Amino acid sequence: MTEVSSLSADHESKAETLTYTVDVEKITESISKAVPAQEIGGLKGWLTVAGAWCILFVTWGNLYSYGVYQDYYTRIFMNSHSVGTIAWIGGVQLMMPYNFSLIMGALFDMGYFRRVVISGSALFIFSNFMLSLVEPQQYYQAFLSQAVGMGLGVAMTFIPTTSAAMRYFPHRRPLASGIALTGSAAGSIVYPILLNNLLPRIGFAQAVRATAYMSAFLLVLGNVLMTEPPKTTGQAAPTPKQAFSKLGHYLKDIPYVFALLGVSFMLLGSNFPAIYIQLYAVEHQVDNTMAFYSLAISNCASVLGRITVSIMAGSYGPLNMIVPCTFLTACTIWAVLAIHDVPSLLIVSVLYGICSGACLSLPIPSIASLSPDLDEVGARTGLALNFACFAAVASAPVQGALLTSSYKWARPDIFAGVITAMSAFCFLISRVIVAKRRQAWKV
């Protein structure tokens, strides 16, 4: 809904509050008329959440495990290439879901849920098996299969699955998306452990192939469990022209714009430990076994953060929760420089996992909470993540360039922490404006 140009006059402020109230009442009434009560949530809804969990386990579990690949590529498999060059594989792979999120969000809103998710799952499986065929030092092969192929597979499944889970539970969106997103956290625990144990034993090809078989099974299961959610307004699916014509309207919403900036800064800075903590621990001669498990420990702790903050966001509001969670994530990034032995590695890994897990599970429900119409959730979320894709693709390479081959760790660490703190500030501005507009503290 367009913000009133001036909030100084009392009657304009009252009019804006009244307008928002009327919109909420219309949305609630349309939900009750358009969708039978049993179709909101119920067995289909929870099966869809379970299916989304399986798909996110595979796609984002692999993506969040890239730190294992970065370490293995840098020290062994592609050691003829620089750290920054190798990091482009992870950067592009992370960028893909955000770069195509606008298109995928619009396709979801237009009713192409099933076709998009099945196609994305098939592409991910194919690319995963192609990664197992990559030869040592052949950078372009890994880039095409892992960065482009698997990254695009993640992109085609991410927005449709999370949006479907939220649409089944319109009044419990943070909880539905939070449960689904724990799949990515669980996957990011399992895949690093598997890869770190299999790579030195059976080699790169067999290790990747073993994880690919497991991924294929779970993606098929996820597609079987999920069903397309019902429309919530009783309106026909928008045409492509109608879906994209609203984008300019979204960008006039000031809180939404600051939320876009917040997501961008978050993706630019917050993943530094996720990509480099294993390499940091190895280079600082921390116990190698614990170094290999550091990423899995961090991802395990993130499950606690994701579940806890998803429950709290339902009670206190996602914007109220994302501000402190993002700032605490910045603090744990700076704490990486304090790692010098096993206890410090464990403490920082656990704290970063909890804070970053909470932080990264909140952008989607936060963006969704800014949507006055539930059928705009897919497009608004897609636009936000598409806007942030440039930050995502630059994140690992920029941090790798700051690190250099001499491993100057302070430079990328401080940079990542400051950028993440800026993300918290942007979300704070969005939260203040929305709370004032709605005359409510829970936002």
The 8 nearest C-alpha neighbors of each residue, nearest first, counted from 0:
[[1, 2, 371, 252, 19, 249, 370, 248],
 [2, 0, 252, 3, 251, 248, 249, 4],
 [1, 3, 4, 252, 0, 253, 251, 15],
 [4, 2, 5, 1, 15, 6, 11, 12],
 [3, 5, 2, 6, 1, 11, 7, 12],
 [6, 4, 7, 3, 8, 11, 12, 2],
 [7, 5, 12, 8, 11, 3, 4, 9],
 [8, 6, 5, 9, 12, 11, 10, 4],
 [7, 9, 11, 10, 6, 12, 5, 13],
 [10, 8, 12, 11, 13, 7, 6, 14],
 [9, 11, 13, 12, 8, 14, 15, 6],
 [12, 10, 14, 13, 9, 8, 15, 6],
 [11, 13, 9, 15, 14, 10, 6, 16],
 [14, 12, 10, 16, 11, 15, 17, 9],
 [13, 15, 11, 17, 12, 16, 10, 18],
 [14, 16, 18, 12, 17, 13, 11, 19],
 [15, 17, 13, 19, 18, 14, 437, 20],
 [18, 16, 14, 20, 15, 19, 13, 21],
 [19, 17, 15, 21, 20, 16, 14, 22],
 [18, 20, 22, 16, 17, 21, 15, 23],
 [21, 19, 17, 23, 22, 18, 16, 24],
 [20, 22, 24, 18, 19, 23, 25, 17],
 [23, 21, 19, 25, 20, 24, 26, 18],
 [22, 24, 26, 20, 25, 21, 27, 19],
 [25, 23, 21, 27, 22, 26, 28, 20],
 [26, 24, 22, 28, 23, 27, 29, 21],
 [25, 27, 23, 29, 24, 28, 22, 30],
 [26, 28, 24, 30, 25, 29, 23, 31],
 [27, 29, 25, 31, 30, 26, 24, 32],
 [30, 28, 26, 32, 232, 31, 27, 33],
 [31, 29, 231, 27, 33, 28, 32, 232],
 [30, 32, 28, 29, 33, 34, 27, 35],
 [33, 31, 29, 30, 34, 28, 35, 233],
 [34, 32, 233, 30, 232, 29, 31, 231],
 [33, 35, 30, 31, 32, 231, 36, 38],
 [36, 34, 38, 37, 33, 31, 39, 32],
 [37, 35, 38, 39, 34, 31, 40, 41],
 [36, 38, 39, 35, 41, 40, 34, 42],
 [39, 37, 36, 35, 40, 41, 34, 229],
 [40, 38, 167, 37, 36, 168, 41, 44],
 [39, 41, 44, 167, 168, 38, 45, 43],
 [42, 40, 44, 43, 37, 39, 38, 45],
 [41, 43, 45, 44, 46, 40, 47, 38],
 [44, 42, 46, 41, 45, 47, 40, 226],
 [43, 45, 40, 47, 41, 167, 42, 46],
 [46, 44, 48, 47, 42, 43, 49, 41],
 [47, 45, 49, 43, 48, 44, 224, 42],
 [46, 48, 225, 50, 44, 45, 49, 224],
 [47, 49, 45, 51, 164, 46, 50, 179],
 [50, 48, 46, 52, 47, 51, 45, 53],
 [51, 49, 221, 224, 47, 225, 53, 52],
 [50, 52, 48, 54, 160, 49, 53, 179],
 [51, 53, 182, 179, 49, 55, 50, 54],
 [54, 52, 56, 221, 50, 51, 55, 217],
 [53, 55, 51, 218, 56, 57, 221, 52],
 [54, 56, 183, 58, 52, 182, 59, 57],
 [57, 55, 182, 183, 186, 53, 60, 54],
 [56, 58, 60, 55, 54, 214, 59, 61],
 [59, 57, 55, 153, 60, 61, 56, 54],
 [58, 60, 62, 183, 61, 55, 63, 57],
 [61, 59, 186, 187, 183, 56, 57, 63],
 [62, 60, 64, 59, 58, 63, 57, 190],
 [61, 63, 59, 64, 60, 65, 58, 93],
 [64, 62, 60, 187, 65, 61, 59, 273],
 [65, 63, 61, 62, 66, 191, 187, 67],
 [64, 66, 68, 67, 63, 62, 69, 89],
 [65, 67, 274, 69, 64, 68, 275, 273],
 [68, 66, 65, 70, 69, 64, 71, 191],
 [67, 69, 71, 65, 66, 70, 72, 64],
 [70, 68, 66, 72, 67, 71, 73, 65],
 [69, 71, 73, 67, 278, 68, 72, 74],
 [72, 70, 68, 74, 75, 73, 69, 76],
 [71, 73, 76, 77, 69, 75, 70, 68],
 [74, 72, 78, 70, 71, 77, 69, 75],
 [73, 75, 78, 71, 72, 70, 76, 77],
 [76, 74, 78, 71, 72, 77, 73, 70],
 [75, 77, 72, 135, 78, 71, 136, 74],
 [78, 76, 136, 72, 79, 73, 80, 75],
 [79, 77, 73, 80, 74, 75, 76, 72],
 [78, 80, 77, 136, 81, 73, 76, 75],
 [81, 79, 78, 77, 84, 85, 82, 73],
 [82, 80, 84, 83, 85, 404, 79, 78],
 [83, 81, 85, 84, 399, 86, 73, 404],
 [84, 82, 399, 396, 86, 400, 81, 85],
 [83, 85, 81, 86, 82, 87, 80, 396],
 [84, 86, 82, 87, 83, 88, 81, 80],
 [85, 87, 83, 396, 88, 89, 84, 395],
 [88, 86, 90, 85, 89, 396, 84, 91],
 [89, 87, 146, 86, 142, 90, 91, 85],
 [88, 90, 92, 86, 87, 91, 93, 65],
 [89, 91, 392, 87, 93, 395, 92, 88],
 [92, 90, 94, 392, 93, 146, 88, 89],
 [91, 93, 146, 150, 89, 94, 90, 95],
 [94, 92, 90, 91, 95, 391, 89, 392],
 [93, 95, 392, 91, 391, 388, 92, 97],
 [94, 96, 98, 150, 97, 92, 151, 93],
 [154, 97, 95, 98, 99, 94, 153, 100],
 [96, 98, 384, 385, 388, 100, 95, 94],
 [97, 99, 385, 388, 95, 96, 100, 94],
 [100, 98, 102, 97, 101, 96, 154, 103],
 [99, 101, 381, 97, 103, 385, 102, 98],
 [381, 102, 100, 382, 104, 103, 385, 99],
 [103, 101, 105, 99, 104, 100, 106, 381],
 [104, 102, 100, 106, 105, 101, 107, 99],
 [103, 105, 377, 378, 381, 107, 101, 102],
 [104, 106, 108, 378, 102, 107, 103, 109],
 [107, 105, 109, 103, 111, 108, 104, 102],
 [106, 108, 112, 104, 110, 109, 105, 111],
 [107, 109, 105, 106, 110, 377, 104, 236],
 [110, 108, 236, 106, 107, 237, 111, 105],
 [109, 111, 107, 108, 112, 106, 236, 113],
 [112, 110, 107, 106, 114, 113, 109, 115],
 [113, 111, 107, 115, 110, 114, 159, 116],
 [112, 114, 116, 115, 111, 117, 227, 226],
 [113, 115, 117, 116, 111, 112, 118, 119],
 [114, 116, 118, 112, 113, 117, 155, 119],
 [115, 117, 156, 119, 113, 118, 114, 155],
 [118, 116, 120, 114, 119, 115, 113, 121],
 [119, 117, 121, 115, 120, 116, 114, 122],
 [118, 120, 152, 155, 116, 122, 121, 117],
 [119, 121, 123, 117, 118, 122, 152, 116],
 [120, 122, 118, 124, 119, 123, 125, 117],
 [123, 121, 119, 125, 152, 120, 124, 126],
 [122, 124, 152, 149, 120, 126, 121, 125],
 [125, 123, 127, 121, 122, 126, 215, 120],
 [124, 126, 122, 128, 127, 123, 121, 129],
 [127, 125, 129, 144, 148, 123, 128, 149],
 [126, 128, 124, 130, 129, 125, 211, 123],
 [127, 129, 131, 130, 126, 125, 208, 211],
 [128, 130, 126, 131, 132, 127, 144, 125],
 [131, 129, 127, 132, 128, 144, 133, 141],
 [130, 132, 204, 207, 128, 129, 208, 133],
 [133, 131, 130, 129, 204, 134, 128, 140],
 [134, 132, 130, 131, 140, 141, 135, 137],
 [133, 135, 137, 132, 136, 140, 141, 76],
 [136, 134, 76, 137, 77, 133, 138, 75],
 [135, 137, 77, 138, 76, 134, 79, 78],
 [138, 136, 135, 134, 140, 139, 133, 141],
 [137, 139, 141, 140, 136, 142, 77, 85],
 [138, 140, 142, 141, 137, 143, 144, 136],
 [141, 139, 143, 142, 138, 137, 133, 144],
 [142, 140, 144, 138, 139, 145, 143, 133],
 [141, 143, 139, 146, 140, 88, 145, 144],
 [144, 142, 147, 140, 141, 146, 145, 139],
 [143, 145, 148, 126, 141, 130, 142, 147],
 [146, 144, 149, 141, 142, 148, 147, 143],
 [147, 145, 92, 142, 88, 150, 91, 143],
 [146, 148, 143, 150, 145, 151, 144, 149],
 [149, 147, 144, 126, 151, 150, 145, 146],
 [148, 150, 123, 152, 145, 151, 126, 147],
 [151, 149, 92, 147, 153, 95, 146, 152],
 [150, 152, 154, 148, 153, 149, 95, 147],
 [153, 151, 119, 123, 149, 155, 154, 150],
 [154, 152, 150, 151, 58, 156, 155, 96],
 [96, 153, 155, 151, 152, 157, 156, 95],
 [156, 154, 119, 152, 153, 115, 157, 116],
 [155, 157, 116, 153, 154, 119, 159, 160],
 [156, 158, 154, 160, 159, 153, 155, 161],
 [157, 159, 161, 160, 162, 104, 156, 100],
 [160, 158, 162, 157, 107, 161, 156, 163],
 [161, 159, 163, 51, 162, 157, 158, 156],
 [160, 162, 164, 158, 163, 159, 176, 157],
 [163, 161, 165, 159, 164, 160, 158, 166],
 [164, 162, 166, 160, 165, 161, 228, 159],
 [163, 165, 161, 48, 162, 167, 166, 175],
 [166, 164, 172, 162, 168, 167, 163, 175],
 [165, 167, 163, 168, 169, 164, 162, 228],
 [168, 166, 40, 39, 44, 165, 164, 228],
 [167, 169, 165, 171, 166, 40, 170, 172],
 [170, 168, 166, 172, 171, 165, 167, 373],
 [169, 171, 168, 172, 165, 173, 313, 166],
 [172, 170, 168, 174, 169, 173, 175, 313],
 [171, 173, 165, 175, 174, 169, 168, 170],
 [174, 172, 176, 364, 309, 175, 177, 171],
 [173, 175, 177, 309, 172, 171, 176, 310],
 [176, 174, 172, 178, 177, 173, 165, 164],
 [175, 177, 179, 173, 178, 174, 161, 165],
 [176, 178, 174, 180, 309, 175, 179, 173],
 [179, 177, 181, 175, 180, 176, 174, 306],
 [180, 178, 52, 176, 177, 181, 48, 51],
 [181, 179, 182, 177, 183, 178, 176, 52],
 [182, 180, 184, 178, 183, 179, 302, 185],
 [183, 181, 56, 52, 180, 185, 55, 184],
 [182, 184, 56, 60, 55, 59, 186, 181],
 [183, 185, 181, 187, 182, 186, 302, 298],
 [186, 184, 182, 188, 187, 183, 181, 56],
 [187, 185, 60, 56, 183, 189, 188, 184],
 [186, 188, 60, 184, 185, 63, 64, 190],
 [189, 187, 295, 185, 186, 298, 299, 190],
 [188, 190, 186, 192, 187, 191, 193, 185],
 [189, 191, 193, 192, 187, 188, 186, 194],
 [192, 190, 194, 64, 193, 189, 295, 195],
 [193, 191, 195, 189, 190, 194, 196, 295],
 [194, 192, 190, 196, 191, 195, 197, 189],
 [193, 195, 197, 191, 196, 192, 198, 190],
 [196, 194, 192, 193, 198, 197, 191, 291],
 [195, 197, 193, 194, 198, 192, 199, 200],
 [198, 196, 194, 200, 206, 199, 195, 201],
 [197, 199, 202, 203, 200, 206, 194, 195],
 [200, 198, 197, 202, 201, 196, 195, 203],
 [201, 199, 197, 198, 202, 196, 206, 203],
 [202, 200, 197, 198, 205, 199, 206, 203],
 [203, 201, 198, 204, 199, 205, 200, 206],
 [202, 204, 206, 198, 205, 207, 131, 201],
 [205, 203, 131, 207, 206, 202, 132, 208],
 [204, 206, 208, 207, 203, 202, 201, 209],
 [207, 205, 203, 209, 197, 208, 204, 198],
 [208, 206, 131, 210, 209, 204, 205, 203],
 [207, 209, 211, 205, 206, 210, 131, 128],
 [208, 210, 206, 211, 207, 212, 205, 213],
 [209, 211, 213, 207, 208, 212, 214, 206],
 [212, 210, 208, 214, 209, 213, 127, 128],
 [213, 211, 215, 214, 209, 210, 208, 216],
 [212, 214, 210, 216, 211, 215, 217, 209],
 [215, 213, 211, 217, 212, 216, 57, 218],
 [214, 216, 212, 218, 213, 217, 124, 211],
 [215, 217, 213, 219, 214, 218, 220, 212],
 [218, 216, 220, 214, 219, 215, 53, 221],
 [219, 217, 221, 215, 54, 220, 216, 214],
 [218, 220, 222, 216, 217, 221, 215, 223],
 [221, 219, 217, 223, 218, 222, 216, 224],
 [222, 220, 50, 218, 53, 224, 223, 219],
 [221, 223, 219, 225, 220, 224, 218, 50],
 [222, 224, 220, 221, 225, 219, 50, 226],
 [225, 223, 50, 221, 222, 46, 47, 220],
 [226, 224, 47, 50, 222, 223, 46, 221],
 [227, 225, 47, 228, 224, 43, 113, 223],
 [226, 228, 112, 229, 113, 163, 225, 110],
 [229, 227, 163, 167, 226, 166, 230, 44],
 [230, 228, 231, 227, 34, 38, 167, 166],
 [231, 229, 232, 233, 228, 34, 234, 33],
 [230, 232, 30, 233, 33, 229, 34, 374],
 [233, 231, 29, 234, 33, 30, 230, 374],
 [232, 234, 33, 231, 230, 235, 29, 34],
 [235, 233, 232, 236, 230, 231, 237, 33],
 [234, 236, 237, 233, 230, 109, 232, 238],
 [235, 237, 109, 110, 234, 238, 108, 230],
 [238, 236, 109, 241, 242, 235, 239, 108],
 [237, 239, 241, 240, 242, 236, 109, 243],
 [240, 238, 242, 241, 243, 237, 105, 109],
 [241, 239, 238, 243, 242, 244, 237, 245],
 [242, 240, 244, 238, 239, 243, 237, 245],
 [241, 243, 239, 240, 244, 237, 245, 238],
 [242, 244, 245, 240, 246, 241, 239, 105],
 [245, 243, 241, 246, 242, 240, 247, 248],
 [246, 244, 248, 243, 247, 242, 249, 241],
 [245, 247, 249, 248, 243, 244, 250, 382],
 [248, 246, 250, 249, 245, 251, 244, 243],
 [249, 247, 245, 246, 251, 250, 252, 1],
 [248, 250, 246, 251, 247, 252, 245, 255],
 [251, 249, 247, 252, 248, 256, 246, 255],
 [252, 250, 248, 249, 253, 1, 247, 256],
 [251, 253, 255, 250, 249, 254, 1, 2],
 [252, 254, 256, 255, 251, 257, 250, 429],
 [255, 253, 429, 257, 256, 252, 258, 432],
 [254, 256, 258, 252, 253, 257, 259, 369],
 [257, 255, 259, 253, 258, 254, 250, 252],
 [258, 256, 260, 254, 259, 425, 255, 429],
 [257, 259, 261, 255, 256, 260, 426, 429],
 [260, 258, 256, 383, 262, 257, 261, 255],
 [261, 259, 263, 257, 258, 262, 264, 425],
 [260, 262, 422, 258, 425, 264, 259, 263],
 [261, 263, 265, 259, 260, 264, 258, 266],
 [264, 262, 387, 260, 266, 265, 261, 390],
 [263, 265, 422, 267, 261, 266, 262, 418],
 [264, 266, 262, 419, 263, 422, 269, 267],
 [267, 265, 391, 263, 264, 268, 269, 390],
 [266, 268, 394, 390, 264, 265, 391, 263],
 [269, 267, 415, 419, 418, 265, 266, 270],
 [268, 270, 265, 419, 271, 266, 415, 267],
 [269, 271, 273, 272, 268, 274, 266, 267],
 [270, 272, 274, 273, 269, 275, 268, 415],
 [273, 271, 276, 275, 274, 270, 332, 335],
 [272, 274, 270, 271, 275, 66, 276, 294],
 [275, 273, 66, 272, 271, 276, 270, 65],
 [274, 276, 272, 278, 277, 279, 273, 271],
 [277, 275, 272, 279, 278, 280, 273, 274],
 [278, 276, 280, 279, 290, 275, 291, 293],
 [277, 279, 281, 275, 70, 276, 280, 282],
 [280, 278, 276, 282, 277, 281, 275, 283],
 [279, 281, 277, 283, 285, 290, 278, 282],
 [282, 280, 284, 278, 283, 279, 285, 290],
 [281, 283, 279, 284, 280, 278, 285, 406],
 [284, 282, 280, 281, 285, 279, 339, 338],
 [285, 283, 281, 282, 286, 280, 287, 340],
 [284, 286, 280, 340, 283, 281, 287, 341],
 [285, 287, 289, 288, 290, 284, 341, 281],
 [288, 286, 290, 289, 285, 291, 281, 284],
 [287, 289, 291, 290, 286, 292, 285, 293],
 [290, 288, 292, 291, 287, 286, 293, 341],
 [289, 291, 287, 293, 280, 288, 292, 277],
 [292, 290, 288, 289, 293, 277, 287, 195],
 [291, 293, 289, 295, 290, 294, 296, 288],
 [294, 292, 296, 290, 295, 291, 289, 297],
 [293, 295, 297, 296, 292, 298, 277, 273],
 [294, 296, 188, 298, 292, 297, 293, 191],
 [297, 295, 299, 293, 294, 298, 292, 300],
 [298, 296, 352, 348, 294, 349, 300, 299],
 [297, 299, 301, 295, 188, 300, 296, 352],
 [300, 298, 296, 301, 297, 302, 188, 295],
 [299, 301, 352, 353, 297, 302, 298, 349],
 [300, 302, 356, 352, 353, 304, 298, 299],
 [303, 301, 305, 300, 304, 299, 184, 181],
 [304, 302, 301, 306, 300, 305, 307, 353],
 [303, 305, 353, 357, 301, 356, 307, 302],
 [304, 306, 357, 356, 302, 308, 303, 307],
 [305, 307, 309, 303, 304, 308, 302, 177],
 [308, 306, 304, 310, 309, 305, 303, 311],
 [307, 309, 311, 310, 305, 357, 306, 312],
 [310, 308, 312, 306, 174, 177, 173, 307],
 [309, 311, 308, 307, 313, 312, 174, 306],
 [312, 310, 308, 314, 313, 309, 315, 307],
 [313, 311, 316, 317, 309, 315, 314, 310],
 [312, 314, 311, 310, 316, 315, 173, 309],
 [315, 313, 311, 312, 316, 310, 441, 317],
 [314, 316, 312, 441, 313, 311, 319, 317],
 [315, 317, 312, 442, 441, 319, 318, 313],
 [318, 316, 312, 365, 320, 319, 321, 361],
 [319, 317, 321, 320, 365, 442, 316, 430],
 [318, 320, 316, 317, 321, 322, 442, 315],
 [321, 319, 317, 318, 322, 323, 312, 324],
 [320, 322, 324, 318, 323, 319, 325, 358],
 [321, 323, 423, 325, 324, 320, 427, 426],
 [324, 322, 326, 325, 321, 320, 327, 423],
 [325, 323, 321, 358, 327, 326, 322, 354],
 [324, 326, 328, 423, 358, 322, 327, 323],
 [325, 327, 329, 323, 420, 328, 423, 324],
 [328, 326, 330, 324, 329, 325, 323, 354],
 [327, 329, 325, 354, 331, 326, 330, 355],
 [328, 330, 416, 326, 332, 419, 327, 331],
 [331, 329, 327, 333, 328, 332, 334, 326],
 [330, 332, 334, 328, 351, 333, 329, 327],
 [333, 331, 329, 334, 330, 416, 335, 328],
 [332, 334, 330, 331, 335, 416, 412, 413],
 [333, 335, 331, 332, 336, 337, 330, 347],
 [336, 334, 337, 333, 332, 338, 347, 331],
 [335, 337, 334, 338, 333, 409, 412, 408],
 [336, 338, 335, 334, 339, 343, 333, 347],
 [339, 337, 343, 344, 336, 335, 340, 334],
 [340, 338, 337, 343, 285, 283, 344, 341],
 [341, 339, 285, 343, 342, 338, 344, 286],
 [340, 342, 344, 343, 345, 285, 286, 289],
 [343, 341, 345, 344, 340, 346, 338, 339],
 [342, 344, 338, 346, 345, 341, 340, 347],
 [345, 343, 341, 338, 342, 347, 346, 348],
 [344, 346, 348, 342, 343, 347, 349, 341],
 [347, 345, 343, 349, 348, 344, 350, 342],
 [346, 348, 350, 344, 349, 345, 351, 343],
 [349, 347, 297, 345, 351, 346, 350, 344],
 [348, 350, 352, 297, 346, 300, 347, 351],
 [351, 349, 347, 353, 352, 348, 346, 354],
 [350, 352, 354, 331, 348, 349, 353, 355],
 [353, 351, 301, 297, 300, 349, 355, 350],
 [354, 352, 304, 301, 300, 350, 356, 351],
 [353, 355, 328, 357, 351, 356, 352, 324],
 [356, 354, 358, 352, 357, 328, 351, 353],
 [357, 355, 301, 304, 305, 353, 359, 358],
 [356, 358, 304, 305, 354, 355, 360, 308],
 [357, 359, 355, 324, 325, 356, 360, 361],
 [360, 358, 356, 361, 357, 355, 362, 305],
 [359, 361, 357, 358, 305, 356, 362, 177],
 [360, 362, 359, 364, 363, 358, 365, 321],
 [363, 361, 365, 364, 366, 360, 359, 262],
 [362, 364, 366, 365, 361, 367, 380, 360],
 [365, 363, 367, 173, 366, 361, 362, 368],
 [366, 364, 362, 317, 368, 363, 367, 318],
 [367, 365, 363, 369, 368, 364, 380, 362],
 [366, 368, 364, 370, 369, 376, 365, 363],
 [369, 367, 365, 366, 370, 364, 442, 317],
 [368, 370, 367, 366, 371, 255, 365, 254],
 [369, 371, 367, 372, 368, 376, 375, 373],
 [372, 370, 369, 0, 373, 22, 23, 375],
 [373, 371, 370, 374, 375, 26, 376, 22],
 [374, 372, 375, 376, 370, 371, 231, 169],
 [373, 375, 372, 376, 108, 231, 377, 232],
 [376, 374, 373, 378, 372, 377, 379, 370],
 [375, 377, 379, 367, 373, 374, 378, 380],
 [378, 376, 104, 380, 375, 379, 381, 108],
 [377, 379, 104, 381, 105, 375, 380, 376],
 [380, 378, 382, 376, 381, 377, 375, 383],
 [381, 379, 383, 377, 378, 382, 376, 366],
 [101, 380, 382, 100, 104, 378, 384, 379],
 [383, 381, 101, 385, 379, 380, 384, 386],
 [384, 382, 380, 386, 259, 381, 385, 379],
 [383, 385, 97, 387, 381, 386, 382, 100],
 [386, 384, 98, 97, 382, 388, 387, 100],
 [387, 385, 383, 384, 388, 382, 259, 389],
 [386, 388, 263, 384, 385, 390, 389, 262],
 [387, 389, 97, 391, 98, 94, 385, 390],
 [390, 388, 392, 391, 387, 393, 94, 386],
 [389, 391, 267, 393, 388, 387, 263, 392],
 [390, 392, 94, 388, 266, 394, 389, 393],
 [391, 393, 90, 94, 91, 389, 390, 394],
 [394, 392, 390, 391, 396, 397, 395, 90],
 [393, 395, 267, 391, 397, 392, 396, 390],
 [394, 396, 398, 90, 86, 397, 399, 393],
 [397, 395, 399, 83, 86, 398, 87, 393],
 [398, 396, 400, 399, 394, 395, 393, 401],
 [397, 399, 411, 401, 395, 396, 400, 402],
 [400, 398, 83, 396, 402, 397, 401, 82],
 [399, 401, 83, 397, 403, 402, 398, 396],
 [402, 400, 398, 411, 399, 403, 410, 397],
 [401, 403, 399, 407, 406, 400, 408, 411],
 [404, 402, 400, 405, 406, 401, 399, 407],
 [403, 405, 406, 82, 81, 402, 407, 400],
 [404, 406, 403, 407, 402, 408, 82, 401],
 [407, 405, 402, 404, 403, 408, 282, 279],
 [408, 406, 402, 409, 405, 410, 403, 401],
 [407, 409, 406, 410, 402, 411, 412, 336],
 [410, 408, 412, 407, 411, 413, 336, 402],
 [409, 411, 412, 413, 408, 401, 414, 407],
 [412, 410, 398, 414, 401, 413, 409, 402],
 [413, 411, 409, 415, 414, 410, 333, 416],
 [414, 412, 416, 415, 410, 411, 409, 333],
 [413, 415, 411, 417, 412, 416, 410, 418],
 [416, 414, 268, 412, 418, 413, 417, 411],
 [417, 415, 329, 413, 419, 332, 414, 418],
 [418, 416, 420, 414, 419, 415, 413, 421],
 [417, 419, 421, 415, 268, 420, 416, 264],
 [420, 418, 422, 268, 265, 416, 329, 421],
 [419, 421, 417, 423, 326, 422, 418, 329],
 [422, 420, 424, 418, 419, 423, 417, 425],
 [421, 423, 261, 264, 419, 425, 420, 424],
 [424, 422, 322, 420, 426, 325, 421, 326],
 [423, 425, 427, 421, 422, 426, 428, 420],
 [426, 424, 261, 422, 428, 427, 257, 423],
 [425, 427, 429, 423, 428, 424, 261, 258],
 [426, 428, 424, 430, 425, 429, 322, 423],
 [429, 427, 431, 425, 430, 426, 432, 424],
 [430, 428, 254, 426, 432, 427, 431, 257],
 [429, 431, 427, 433, 428, 432, 318, 434],
 [432, 430, 428, 434, 429, 433, 435, 427],
 [433, 431, 435, 429, 434, 430, 436, 254],
 [432, 434, 436, 430, 435, 431, 437, 429],
 [435, 433, 431, 439, 437, 436, 432, 440],
 [434, 436, 438, 432, 433, 437, 431, 439],
 [437, 435, 433, 434, 438, 432, 16, 15],
 [438, 436, 434, 439, 435, 16, 433, 19],
 [437, 439, 435, 436, 434, 440, 16, 433],
 [438, 440, 434, 437, 441, 435, 442, 436],
 [439, 441, 434, 442, 438, 435, 437, 315],
 [442, 440, 316, 315, 439, 319, 434, 314],
 [441, 316, 318, 440, 319, 434, 317, 430]]
